[in-house]
Amino acid sequence: MAVLSVKVASIIGVASALDDVVKVCGKSRIFHPDDALSFYSKTKSFAPFSEKNEFYEPLKKLKDIVLAAGKTLELVEIEGFEASYKEINEYVDYMSQKLKKLIDARQSVILKLNEYNKALEQIKPFIGLNINLEEISKCKYIKARFGRLPRESYEKLSSQKENPYVLFFPCTSNKEYFWGVYFAPVEYCEEIDRIFAGLYFERMRVSEKDGTPESKLAQIKKYINIEREELRKANEKLNAFWDIQKDQCKRVYTRLEELETYGEIKKHVSKYHNNFILVGWIPEEDEMDFAQALDATGGIEYSIDKIDDGDKKHKPPIKLRNNWFARPFETFVSMYGLPDYREIDPTLFVAITYTLMYGAMFGDLGHGVILSLVGAILWKFKSFSLGKIMVRCGISSSIFGIFYGSVFGYENLLNPLYQKFFGLHEKPIEIMDHEMIIKVIAAAVGLGVGLIIVAMVLKIYSSIKRNDMESALFSQNGLAGLIFYSSLTYGVIFQMLFGIKIFTPLYIICLIILPIVFIFFKEPLGKLMIRDPNWKPESMGEYILQNIFEIFVVLLEYVTNTISFLRVGAYVLVHAGLMMAVFIIADMLPPGANIIMIIFGNLFVIALEGLLVGIQVLRLEFYEMFSRFFDGEGNAFEPVRLPVK
């Protein structure tokens, strides 16, 4: 359990050296800038060097216009490429204007194509309707309405037989609609339109010119071919321009990315007259290389120091650093929060407990192998962050599956293994046996008690590390809480299981009542330890009344947190029960179908229970253990990085 050790680098120099310093910090890829003024007491005469990154807008403008053109930008080598800020801005404006003109020309053609395609779709359903559109448009006393009518509405037209003007001539149809036309005398047009509107008639604006629908269709296709040729020419012009400019554009883009990164560093710089101050964090292991790069820069002075553990004003940023086994579980820790620089890193604790609980709750040799394979594939080909965790959990499930004797739900496949290597007649653990169920539930509660006690020990250690002796000694998760909880739980265990009378008056007074008293008076006792003269509560009666309720909540939390671990045993039984149900259903099916049922049943259990177990174990980590010893208020170490070419 470790975090990256960092130091604070303070750099002071003349303004002319700022660009060189910023380049060193950016190219190092290890510099995490911080507010310079927070590290100095007399800062009234200091001011921010720059409140705006001047390179952000041109970079965004270039990226947006190139993206709109359908092209891509890549970082390229720009060694020896020199361009002033003015030249870069002028080039970005030039590219923006030229590409916009070409894009607009292409877009104009695309809009025309879309209009013709829409007209094509509108006219197609009326092919075969023996009507001359041009002649229809010349009629003075009759109006034509082209469109589509829902099939159920078409069937209702029979109810309008008494109205001789309600006539609909269908042309084409499908399962939902009839396409066609109705005619209405001009003097009855509004009435007829109202009737068809009530029948959900959807009118289509078919141009009443250029002859029949067939001739109109041919004309539209002709226009479409013309516009497709225009689109080809527009794309050729755009591609030709891009081929000429792409190399220079990529160089300018790379330079802008670099300058924009430098601009982000400058936002943290403070100035005083002709001088500047820049402060940031670097990994302790890279101190020598960073110092050598600064030494090559003139006009500056710098210091690289370790932050004092007692300094509560400044919080070094945190980067988790763990071994190969625990590293993937940093994802879970980061979901809850990063440890403060004076806290312990819980990643290794999470890695061990999560893996063990997952395997215990999802114990099956076959399912574990499948889970590991899926995790390995997701990590290898999709870089899925949870893939490595799935591999570890799958291996744990397989190991527990060997103890449970379960392989894809088959409970006796491993019996020859037990007979040959262990001299056992059958598997040692029969999950669904009545006595074993009680043992599984008891083991789950015992596991919970043990993990809660470990979490309390971690809380004590973490509090001592932060010099918070009040929490270390008198909190519900400190030494007082540890003594109370462990004395009570193990007293119950020894008395119930072994008949040993543990709860003597002296035991109860010293190990149960006294710790509760310490928890009750935590705040005044903590203030007394640091010799605070105001250690007494303002109102003792109010303090006692309030803490009576708090103690009740504390005791309730002890109980609920312990009972919560029953879910570990419950999922052990649920897994066995689900697979039993799969085989019961399979036995009811004919040969062939039962095999399919077993396969899909196993896949269903792997997907469903694999996900649910993962969520439940994570819940136990966060709510039953993390909440006891981990605050997660640290800041992530995020060094400014130049884009990688």
N, C-alpha and C positions, 0 to 999 in steps of 0.2 A: 504494500500500500504506500504509494509515493506520488509526489507531484514534482514537476520540473522546478528546480531551484533557479530563481531569477535575481538579478541585481538591477538597480536603478542607475541609468546613465544620464548625467547632467552635462550639457554642452553649452558653453557660453562663447560668443565670438562676435566679430564685426559683421555687419550686414552683408558685405561683399563675399564673405565665405559661406553664407547660408546655402546657396545652391549646391556647393561641393559637399557640405555636410548632409544635406537632404539626399543627395545621390548615394552617399555611403550608407545611410540608414535604409534607403529603399532597396539598394542592391544586396545588402546583407541578408534580407528576408527574415530577420530575427528581431527587428526593432518594433516594439509595441509602444506607440506614443501615449503620453499622459499630459494632463494639464500642468504646464510648467509653473503657473502662479501658485498652485497649491503646495509647492515645495519650498516657497520662500515667504517670509513674514512681511517684509516691506516691499509691497508691489503696487503702491498707489500710482507710481509714475510709469508703470508698464501698461502696454496695450496689446491686444491681439495683432499679430502680423498681418493676417488675412482672414477675413470672415467668409470669403467665397472662393471656391476653387474655379479659377478662370478657365480651366481646360475642360471642365465638365460639359459645358454647352456645345463647343465645337465637336467634341468626341461623340456626344449623343446625336448631334445633327448629322455627322458623317455616317454613323451606324444606322440611323433611321432611314436615310435616303438610299443607302446601299441595300438594306433589307427590303425596302419597297421595290427596288429594281430586281429583286429575286437573286441577288448575288451574295457571296459570303466573303468575310474578311478574316484573314489569318495573320497571326503574328509572324514577322519575318526578321531576319538579321539586318540590323541597321547600323552596324559598325561603319563609321565614316560618313554617315548620313547627317548632314547639318542643315537645319532650317530654323529660321527665326519664328517667333510667335506670330508676327505679321504675315510672313510667307505661308505659314500653316493655315491661318485663318483665311487668307485669300484663296488658297487651294481648296479648302473645304467649301467656301462659297461658290467657287467655280464648279466643283463637282455637284454641289446641290442644285445649282441652276441648270446645268446641262442634263443631269439625270432626271430632274423634275420635268423638263421639257420633253424628253424622250418617253418618260413614264406616262405623262399626260396624253401624248399622241397615241401611245399604245392603249391607254385606258379608254380613250374616245372610240377607238375601233372595237374594243371589247364591249362597250355599252351598246353600240350599234348591233353587234352580233347577238347580244342578249335580247335586244328588242326583236330582231328577226326570228330568233329561236322561240321566243314567247309567241310571236304571231304564228309561227309554224305549228306550235302545239295547239293553238286555238283553232286553226283551220282544219287540222287533221281529222277531228271527229266528224266533220261535215262533208268529207269526201264521199261522193256517191249521191249526195242530195242534188237532185236534178233541178237546180234553181240558178238563174243568172243573177248574180249579185248586182250587177250594174243596172239591170232592168228593175230590180226590186227598189233600188235607191231612187228611181225616177217616179215611183208611184206616189200620187198626191193624197189618196184616200185610204191607203192601207200602210201600216207600219209592221215591220218584221223584227222579231226579237230572237237572236241566236243564243243558245246556252245549254245548260244541262239541268235535268230534273231527277231527283232521287227516285229510285225504282218504286218505293212505296207510294210516293206522291203521284207517279204516273198511273198507278193502279186506282187512285182516287179520282182520276179525271172522269170516270164514268158517272160520278155523282153530279157532274156539271152538264149533263146532256141537255137540260132544259135551256141552257144558254148556247145558242147556235154559234156564238163567236169564240167560244173557248175550244180551240182546235190546236193540237200539238202534233207536229209531224216528226217522228223520231228518225234518226239516221243511223247512229251506232249506239252500242250499249255495252256495259259490263255488269258485274254482279251488283253494283251499287247505283249506277246512273244510266240515264238515257240522254244522249245528245241529240239535239234537233232544233226546230224553229216553230214559233207560233206567230200567227198573223192576227192583227186587230184593226178594225176600222178606226180611223182617226178620232171620230166622235165618242167611241167606246174604249179608247186606248187606256185611259187611266183606270177604268174599272177592271179591264182584262189584266193590266199589269198588277193590280192589287190582288186579284184572284191567284195569279201565278206566284206572286211574292208569298202568299199564304201557303202555297205548296212548296216553298223553299226552292223556287227556280233561281239558278245562278246564271246571270246574264254574262255573255262573253262578247266583247267588243270586236266583232268581225267587220273588217272594212268592207263596205257595200259598194265596191268598185272592182274594175278589172275582170268582169265576167264571172265565170263559174268558180266554185271552190278549187277545182282541179287546176284552172289557169292561174288562180291566185297562189296555189301551192308551188307551182313551177316558177312563178315570179319570185317568191320568197327564197326558194332554194338558189336561184341565180344570184340574188343579193347576198346571200350567206357566203357563197363561193367567192364573190368579189371581196367581201370584208375579211374572209380568211386569208386571202392573198395580201390584203393590206396589213393584217396582223403579222403575217410572216415577214413582210418588209420592215415593219416597226421593230420586231424582235431582232432582225438582222442589224438594224442601225444601232440599237441599244447594245447588242453583243459586240459589235465592231468597236464602239466607243469604249466599252469596258475592257476589251482586249488591249487597247492602247494604254489605258490609264490604270489597269489593275495593279501593276507592280509598284508604281508610284503611290497609288492609293493605299496599298498595304503598308508601305514604308511610313507614310504619314499617320496611318492608323496606329501602328506600333509605337511611333514617337508620342502620339497623343495619349495612348495608354500609359506610357512611362511618365509623361509630364503630369497626367491626371493623378497618378499615384504619388508623385512628389507633392502635388498640390494638397492631397489629403494630409501629408505630414506637416506641411506649412500651416494648416489650420490650427495646429497645436502649438505653434511657435508664438512666443511673446517678444515684444521689442521694447527697447529703451534707448531713445536717441538713435545712435547709429549702431547699436548692439542688439543681439538677439539671445534668447534662452530657449533651449529645446531639451525636454526631459522625456525619457521613455525607459521601458524595461527590456532587458536582454537576458537570454539564458546564461547562467553562470559558466557553463562549459564552453561558451563561445566568446567569453570575455577577451581572451588574448587576440583572437582574429579581429574582433570588432575594434579593439584598441589600436592595433597595427594599422587598420584602414583609416582611423581618425588621425593617427600620427602623421600620415602622409598629407593631411589637410592643414594648410596654414591659416593663421589668424584666429585660432580657437584655443580654448582651454576646456578640459573635461575631467570628470571624475566618475568612477564606476564603483558603487558602494552597495553593500548588503543592507537591507532594511532592518531596523531594530525590531526584534520580536515584540517589544513593548509598545511599538508605534501603532496606535489605533487609528491615526489619521489617514494613513496610506495603506491601501490593500494591494499587494502585488497581484498581478493577473495569474491565473492558474491554468496550467496545462498538465493533464493527467499523464502519468508515465507508469506503465505496469508491464508485467512479464507476458509472454505469449499466450498463456492460458487465460489470464484475467483481462487482457486488453480489449477484446470485443465487448465486454460488459461495461465499458466506459460509456457506451450508448445509453444504458439504463440509468447510470449515475447522472449523466448530463440531463436526462429527462427530468430528474428530480431537482437538480441544481449542482453546481460545482462546489467543492469544499472551499472554505475560507483558508487563507494561507496558514492559519494556526489550527486548523482542523485536521483530522486524519482523513486520508483518502479511503473510502469504503469499498473500492472496486474489487479488491481480492476477496473481501468478506462476501460481497454479492455474488461473485463468480462461484465460490464454493457452495454457499447455501442455495443459490438458485439452481445450480446444476444438480445438487443432491435431491432437493425437494421435487424438482421436475421429474427426475428419474424415478423417485419413489411413487409419485402420483400417476405416472404414465409408464409403468413397468411392463414392457413386452419386448422380447428380443427382436422379433420381426419388425414391429412398428418402429423401434429405435433405429434399426438399420435403414429403413426407408426415410425416416426423419433426417438422419445424418446425410444420406445421399442427396435428398432434396436441398438441404442446407448448403452442401458443397457445390451443387450445380448453380444455385442462386448466387453464391458468392463468386464462383469462377466466371460465370458468363454474364451476370447482371450486376455484380459488385453490390449485392444486397447486404446492407450492414448487419442484418440479423442472421445471415447465412452461417457465419462462424459460430454464433450462439446455438443455432439449431444443430450443428455438428456435435458440439459438446453435450447438449441436452440429449441428443439421440444416442450417443455413446452411454450416457448415464442410464437412459431408459433400457438399453440393451443389457447392461450389467444387472440392473434390478430385475429385468425380465428373466435372467438366468436363475436368480434366487426364487422368483415367483413360479418358474417353470412354464412361462407363457410364451408361445411363438405364434403370432398371428391369431391369438385366441385359442389355439390348441394347447391344452393344459398338461398333456402327458408325453409330448414329443421328446422332452429332455430326460425322461426317466432312465433310458440307457446310459446317459452321461452321468447321472447321479450314482447309478449302480456300479459303473466301471471305475470312476475316479474317487468317489466318496464312500462307496460301500453302502449306499442307501437304497432302500427298496423303491422309493418314489421321491418326489420333490419334497424339500423340507418345509415349504410354506404353502398351505392350502388356503387361499384367500377367503373362499366362501364358506369355510368351516366355521361353525358357530363360535367355538372357543377362540379361533384365530381372529374373527371379526372383533371380538372384545380386545384382544391383544393389539390389533392394528390401531384401534381407536385410542387405546392407552398409550401406545408408542407415539402416535401423532401428538397427543397432549404433552407427553414427556419431551418430544422434540421441541415443541413450542416453548416449554419452560426453559429448556437449555439455551435456545436461541435468544430468548428475551434476556436471560441472565448475561449472555455474551454481549448483547447490545448495551446493557447497563455498564458492563466493564469498559466497553469502548467509550461510553459517555463519560465515565470517570476519567479515563486517560485523556480524552479530548479536552475536557474542562480543565484539567491540570495543565495541559499544554497551552491553553489560552489564559492561564492564571485566573480562572474563574472558580475559586474555591467554594463559593456558595453553592454552585450547581454540583460541583464534584462531591461535596459532603452531604448536603441537606436536601437536594431535589429528589423528586419521586423516582428519577432514573439515576441518581447518584448513589453514594455509599449507603445512605439511610434507606433508600428504596431497594437497593440490592439486598441488604440484610433482611429487611422486612419480607420481600417477595420470596427469596430463596429459603428463608427459615420457615415461612408458612407453607410453601409448596412441598418442600422436601419433608417437612414434619408430617404433612398429610400422607405423603407417599409411604414413608417408613411405618407410620401407624396403621395404615390401611393394608399394605401389602405384607409387612413383616410382623405386625402386632407389637412393635416396639413403642412404648409409651414415651413420646417425645414432648408433648405439651405439658411440661411441669410448670408450676407457678413462676419459677425463676426464668425458665425458657421464654415463657409468654411475656413477662415484664421486660426482660433485657433485649430480646430479639424480635419482638412483634410490637409491643406497645411503645417502647422507647424510640424506635425508628420513626413511628408515626408521629410522635411528639416533635422530633427533629424536623420532619417534613412540614408539620403544621407551623412551626416557628422558623421556617427557612429564612425569610427576609431579615428579621431582626438578628438572628444568629450570624448570617452572612455579614451584616453591617458591623456587628461586634468583632468579627474576625479582622476586619480592616480598620478597626478602631474609629468607626464613624460615630461622632457624638450624637447624631440624630438617629440612633438605632431604634428608638421606641416608636411604635406606630402612633399616628396622630390621635386615633381613637381606638383604644384597646377593645372596647365592646364591638365596634364595627368590624375591626380586624378579625376578632374571634368568630363573629357571626358569618362573615364572608368565607373564612377559611374552613368553617365546618362544612359548608356546601362544597368547597374545593376538595376537601379530603374525601367526601363522599364520591365525587367524580373520579378522583384518583383510584380509590378502591374499586369502583365499577370498571375503570379502564383495565386494571390488572386482570379482572375476571374475564372481560370481553376479549382482551388481547390473547389470553391463554386459550379460551374456547375457540377463538378464530382459527387456531391451528387444527381444529377438528376437520377442516376441509381437506387437509393432507390425507388423513385416513379415509375420508368420504370418497375422494377421487380414486383412491386405490380400489375401493369396493365398486365404484361406478364403472371403472374400466372393465373389471371382471364381469359385472352385470350386463354391460352393453354387448360384450362379446358373447356372453351366454345367450342373450336375446337374438343375436345374429344367427347363431347355430340352431336355435330352436325354430326360427323361421325357415332356415335352409332345410331342416329336416322335414318340413311340411311340403316342400316343393319336389317336383319330379326330378329324376337324374338329368344333369345338364343345367337345369335352371338353378339347382341348389349350389352348384359351383360358382355360377355368376353371382348369386346372392352372397356367398362367402367373400368373393373378391370385392364386390362393391360395398359390402358391409364393413370390411376391413378398411377400405379407402375412406368411407364415411367416418368411421371412428378415429382414424388418424387425423383427418382434417378437423373434425369437430372438437374432439377431446384434446388434440394437440394444441389447438388455439386456446380453448378454455383453460387448460392447465397452465399455459404460459401466462395468461392474464391473472389467474388466481395466485400464482407464485409471485408475480410482480406486485400484486396487491399486498401480500404478506410482507414483502420486502419494504415497500413504501410505508404502509400504515402501522405495522406491528414492530418493525425494527428500525427503519430509517428515522422515524419520528422521535425515537428515543435518544439518539446520539448524534444526529446529523442535521445541520441547519441548511446547508447548501446555498450560502449567500456569496459565494466567490464569483469573481469576474473571469471570463475566459481570456486566455492569452491569445490575442489575435494580432500578430505582427503584420505590418504593412508589407505587402509582397508585390514586386514587379511581376507583370504577367510573364508566364513561361513561354519561350519561343519553341 
